[in-house]
Amino acid sequence: MSDPHKKPDWVETLAYYSVPVRRSTALKNMRLVFGDSLSPRQIKSLAQRAYGHFLRSFCENILMGLMPKTWLKNQVRIVGYEHVLKAAEQKKGILLLTGHFGNWEFAPVAGMLHFEQFKGRFHVLRRQLVNKWIERIAFRRFYEAGLNVIPKKNSLNQVLDHLSRNDVVAFIMDQHAKPGRDGIVVDFFGKQAGTFKSLAMIARTTGSPVVPSYSYREEDGRHVMKFLEPLIWIGHPDPDTEILENTKIYNRVLEKIILEHPEQWWWVHRRWKVS
């Protein structure tokens, strides 16, 4: 875990006070996760560092559209590359378990420059912007780098098609999912949270390996894009229990990733909406 005693710098303090977007939500979420393990002063310092991280990410994302590919590639190093290659050997496609870690816009685009053999074969499942013109402008670098977007609505057939081609599909799993059709209630940091069940359902149906992946910014300003070993599937005679147990594992993995670099997670999201 990053040092909770580290004091925020002037950029982080400025970002915290000048851009108070959902600040109360971020502080509430931090208190929920850390409880008494961090003092109110430490919670505030962590929040300041998080807002500084968001500001730096915003600036990086603007710079990303102006800099050459050689510069972008040098800003990211890959850890765990071998886990992706080994998972690909199964020929069942790869499911990435990920979330809003580090600079989740910058690191994947720059990181893709290290995966030339996978160019055009990495897909991110997310909501597209309503305005298609803005979508193309905002995510131009994504498409140019070979990162494709699968719209969430009616996405199952597309996901299965890409997996059948041994492509990689990333699932962003750290946001709230309404219990019912999309989500199930699973503990997240000891509190009930609506969690997407689609990743476990697709993994169960296809047998595709689930590889956790995340990024984080290092002290020198460069980024790491990290891949972990594929998760071991937990079988159960009851399909609903099987989905639940594996989704629990996904949340535990996300918890560990968040605690490694808590100042680089998207704390402003209302993650815990289940009473």
Buried (B, 14 or more C-beta within 10 A) or exposed (E): EBEBEEEBEEBBBBBBEEEEEBBEBBBBBBEBBBEEEBEEEBBBBBBBBBBBBBBBBBEBBEEBEEBEBEEBBEBBBBEBBEBBBBBBEEEBBBBBBBBBBBBBBBBBBBBBBEBEEBEEBBBBBBEEBEEEEEBEEBBEBBBEBBBBBBEBEEBEEBBBEBBEEBBBBBBBBBBBBEBEEBBBBBEBBEEBBBBBBBBBBBBBEBEBBBBBBBBBBEEEEEBBBBBBEBBEBEEEEEEEEBBBBBBBBBBBBBBEBBBBBBBBBBBBBEBBEBE
